[in-house]
Amino acid sequence: MTLIGHTRARGVETLSLDSPANRNALSAALVAELAEALTDCAKDSDVRAVVLTHTGNTFCAGADLRDPPHPDTLVALLRQIVELRKPVVARVTGHVRAGGLGLLGACDIAAASTPSTFAFTEVLIGVAPAVISLPLLPRTDPRALARYYLTGERLDAAEAARIGLVTAAGDDVDAVLEPVLDGLRRASPQGLAETKALLTARVLEAFDRDAADLTALSARLFSSPQAREGMTAFLERRDPLWAL
């Protein structure tokens, strides 16, 4: 079964997360297929830019708790997006949770429709937004990120744009993206590649410095008793034992 949809229009390759059974959660299979699609885009000189979007009302529900990717694999995917020598643009018209926000952080530009919602839900199940912090911490308002990391609160598209989680939000996400994609189509491939390298240098420094430690932290937390209780409670749709 194909988990990533492909379309192309005037040099822009659109990759769609298409796993409705689990709300486009980051399963091992989806992560592998998305990485392969990005590799193909990198090799194809006819691709000027990549749009990452989704089917259904959820962009990405976070890690698939039944079939999670290894933390190293998720780190590799996020780094692949950051290092791709072509701009990657996220197009969101639905909900984004936990690990899905790492995808947004890795993208160069992200646009969301007004009804979209966002939440860092890791603390609610006994883990931390460890690996996804690699692209998010250098790009997002630190005070706001502290609040939303620690509370798991839901935020709307306007707040996501205010804190830098997305670039822009509007009622019609395609209208928001129209001038963006027009600009990318007019830009030279060399200009885009070298400009992206300037913009992502600090993000890649975070990967080089922190990836090993954050991967180890993620693995340790997901194997802990509190995480097992949190994930069980989530799957059983009940409060975890520590909830007051």
C-alpha positions as CSV (number, residue, x, y, z in Angstrom):
1,M,0.0,0.0,0.0
2,T,1.4,3.4,-1.0
3,L,1.5,5.9,2.0
4,I,2.9,8.9,0.0
5,G,1.0,10.5,-2.8
6,H,2.8,12.2,-5.7
7,T,1.7,15.0,-8.0
8,R,3.7,17.6,-10.0
9,A,2.8,21.0,-11.4
10,R,5.3,23.4,-13.0
11,G,8.3,22.0,-11.2
12,V,6.7,21.7,-7.8
13,E,6.5,18.1,-6.5
14,T,3.7,17.6,-4.0
15,L,4.2,14.8,-1.6
16,S,1.0,13.9,0.4
17,L,1.0,11.9,3.6
18,D,-1.8,9.4,2.8
19,S,-2.3,7.0,5.7
20,P,-5.8,7.8,6.9
21,A,-6.1,4.6,9.0
22,N,-3.8,6.2,11.6
23,R,-4.3,9.9,10.8
24,N,-1.0,10.0,9.0
25,A,1.0,9.0,12.1
26,L,4.7,8.5,11.6
27,S,4.9,4.8,11.3
28,A,8.2,3.1,10.3
29,A,6.7,2.4,6.9
30,L,5.5,6.0,6.3
31,V,8.8,7.5,7.4
32,A,10.7,5.1,5.1
33,E,8.5,5.9,2.1
34,L,8.7,9.6,2.6
35,A,12.5,9.4,2.9
36,E,12.6,7.6,-0.4
37,A,10.3,10.1,-2.1
38,L,12.6,13.0,-0.9
39,T,15.6,11.2,-2.2
40,D,14.0,10.9,-5.6
41,C,13.2,14.7,-5.5
42,A,16.8,15.5,-4.7
43,K,18.0,13.6,-7.8
44,D,15.4,15.0,-10.2
45,S,16.5,18.2,-11.9
46,D,13.0,19.0,-13.0
47,V,11.9,19.4,-9.3
48,R,12.4,23.1,-8.2
49,A,10.6,22.7,-4.9
50,V,8.7,20.2,-2.8
51,V,5.3,20.7,-1.1
52,L,4.6,18.4,1.9
53,T,0.9,18.1,2.5
54,H,-1.7,15.4,3.6
55,T,-5.0,13.8,2.9
56,G,-7.8,13.9,5.5
57,N,-8.3,16.3,8.3
58,T,-5.0,15.5,10.1
59,F,-1.6,16.5,8.7
60,C,0.2,14.2,11.1
61,A,-0.9,12.7,14.5
62,G,2.7,12.2,15.7
63,A,4.5,8.9,16.1
64,D,2.5,5.8,15.4
65,L,2.5,4.2,18.9
66,R,1.8,0.8,17.4
67,D,4.6,0.9,14.9
68,P,6.9,3.8,15.7
69,P,10.0,4.5,13.7
70,H,13.4,4.2,15.5
71,P,14.5,7.6,16.8
72,D,17.6,7.4,14.5
73,T,15.3,7.0,11.5
74,L,13.2,10.0,12.5
75,V,16.3,12.1,13.0
76,A,17.5,11.1,9.5
77,L,14.2,12.1,7.9
78,L,14.2,15.5,9.6
79,R,17.8,16.1,8.6
80,Q,17.0,15.0,5.0
81,I,14.3,17.7,4.8
82,V,16.7,20.3,6.2
83,E,19.6,19.3,4.0
84,L,17.6,18.9,0.7
85,R,19.1,21.3,-1.8
86,K,15.6,22.4,-2.7
87,P,13.0,24.3,-0.6
88,V,10.4,22.2,1.2
89,V,7.1,23.8,1.9
90,A,4.5,22.4,4.3
91,R,0.9,22.8,3.4
92,V,-1.4,22.2,6.4
93,T,-5.2,22.0,6.3
94,G,-5.8,20.0,9.5
95,H,-4.5,19.0,12.8
96,V,-0.8,18.5,13.7
97,R,0.4,16.8,16.9
98,A,3.7,15.9,18.5
99,G,6.1,14.4,15.9
100,G,4.2,16.0,13.1
101,L,5.4,19.3,14.4
102,G,8.9,18.1,13.8
103,L,8.1,17.9,10.1
104,L,6.9,21.5,10.1
105,G,10.0,22.6,11.9
106,A,12.2,20.9,9.3
107,C,10.4,22.5,6.4
108,D,11.7,25.9,5.1
109,I,8.3,27.4,4.8
110,A,5.0,26.3,6.3
111,A,1.5,27.6,5.7
112,A,-1.7,26.5,7.5
113,S,-5.4,27.0,7.1
114,T,-7.3,28.9,9.8
115,P,-9.0,25.8,11.2
116,S,-5.7,23.9,11.7
117,T,-4.7,23.1,15.3
118,F,-1.3,22.2,16.8
119,A,-0.2,20.6,20.1
120,F,3.0,19.1,21.6
121,T,1.3,16.2,23.4
122,E,4.4,14.3,24.4
123,V,4.3,15.4,28.1
124,L,0.7,14.0,28.3
125,I,2.0,10.4,27.7
126,G,5.2,10.6,29.7
127,V,7.8,11.5,27.1
128,A,9.4,14.7,25.8
129,P,9.6,16.4,22.3
130,A,13.2,15.3,22.1
131,V,14.1,14.5,18.5
132,I,11.7,17.1,17.0
133,S,13.4,19.8,19.0
134,L,16.4,19.6,16.6
135,P,14.7,21.8,13.9
136,L,12.2,23.5,16.2
137,L,14.4,25.1,18.9
138,P,16.4,27.2,16.5
139,R,13.3,28.4,14.6
140,T,10.6,28.9,17.2
141,D,10.0,31.5,19.9
142,P,11.6,30.1,23.0
143,R,9.2,31.4,25.6
144,A,6.1,30.3,23.7
145,L,7.7,26.9,23.0
146,A,8.3,26.5,26.8
147,R,4.7,27.0,27.4
148,Y,3.4,24.6,24.8
149,Y,6.0,22.0,25.4
150,L,5.3,21.9,29.1
151,T,1.5,22.0,29.0
152,G,0.5,20.1,25.9
153,E,-2.0,22.9,25.2
154,R,-3.7,23.2,21.8
155,L,-2.9,26.3,19.8
156,D,-4.6,27.7,16.7
157,A,-3.1,28.6,13.3
158,A,-2.8,32.3,14.2
159,E,-0.8,31.5,17.3
160,A,1.3,29.0,15.4
161,A,2.2,31.8,13.0
162,R,2.9,34.3,15.8
163,I,5.5,32.0,17.5
164,G,7.2,30.9,14.2
165,L,5.8,27.3,14.2
166,V,4.4,28.1,10.8
167,T,5.3,30.9,8.4
168,A,1.8,32.1,7.7
169,A,-1.9,31.2,8.1
170,G,-5.1,32.1,6.3
171,D,-8.6,30.9,5.5
172,D,-7.4,29.7,2.1
173,V,-4.0,28.0,2.5
174,D,-3.5,27.8,-1.3
175,A,-4.0,31.5,-1.6
176,V,-1.4,32.0,1.1
177,L,1.0,29.7,-0.8
178,E,0.4,31.1,-4.3
179,P,3.0,33.9,-4.1
180,V,5.4,31.6,-2.3
181,L,5.3,29.0,-5.0
182,D,5.4,31.6,-7.7
183,G,8.6,33.0,-6.2
184,L,10.2,29.6,-5.9
185,R,9.4,28.9,-9.6
186,R,11.1,32.1,-10.6
187,A,14.2,31.6,-8.6
188,S,17.3,29.8,-10.0
189,P,18.1,26.3,-8.7
190,Q,21.6,27.4,-7.6
191,G,20.2,30.5,-5.9
192,L,17.7,28.4,-4.0
193,A,20.2,25.8,-2.9
194,E,22.8,28.2,-1.7
195,T,20.3,30.5,0.1
196,K,18.7,27.5,1.8
197,A,22.2,26.5,3.0
198,L,22.6,29.9,4.6
199,L,19.2,29.6,6.3
200,T,19.7,26.1,7.6
201,A,23.3,26.4,8.9
202,R,22.2,26.9,12.6
203,V,19.6,24.1,12.4
204,L,22.3,21.7,11.1
205,E,24.6,22.8,13.9
206,A,21.9,21.6,16.4
207,F,21.7,18.3,14.6
208,D,25.5,17.8,14.8
209,R,25.7,18.9,18.4
210,D,22.5,17.3,19.9
211,A,21.2,14.5,17.7
212,A,22.9,11.7,19.6
213,D,21.8,12.9,23.0
214,L,18.2,13.6,22.0
215,T,17.9,10.2,20.3
216,A,19.1,8.5,23.4
217,L,16.7,10.5,25.5
218,S,13.8,9.6,23.3
219,A,14.6,5.9,23.4
220,R,15.0,6.0,27.2
221,L,11.7,7.8,27.7
222,F,9.7,5.6,25.4
223,S,10.9,2.5,27.2
224,S,10.0,3.9,30.6
225,P,7.1,2.7,32.9
226,Q,5.5,6.1,32.8
227,A,5.5,6.1,29.0
228,R,4.0,2.6,28.9
229,E,1.2,3.9,31.2
230,G,0.8,7.0,29.1
231,M,0.6,5.2,25.8
232,T,-1.7,2.6,27.2
233,A,-4.0,5.3,28.6
234,F,-4.0,7.1,25.2
235,L,-4.9,3.9,23.3
236,E,-7.6,3.1,25.9
237,R,-8.9,6.6,25.8
238,R,-8.6,7.2,29.5
239,D,-6.6,9.5,31.8
240,P,-3.2,8.2,32.8
241,L,-2.7,7.4,36.5
242,W,-0.8,10.6,37.2
243,A,-3.5,13.0,36.0
244,L,-4.8,15.2,38.9
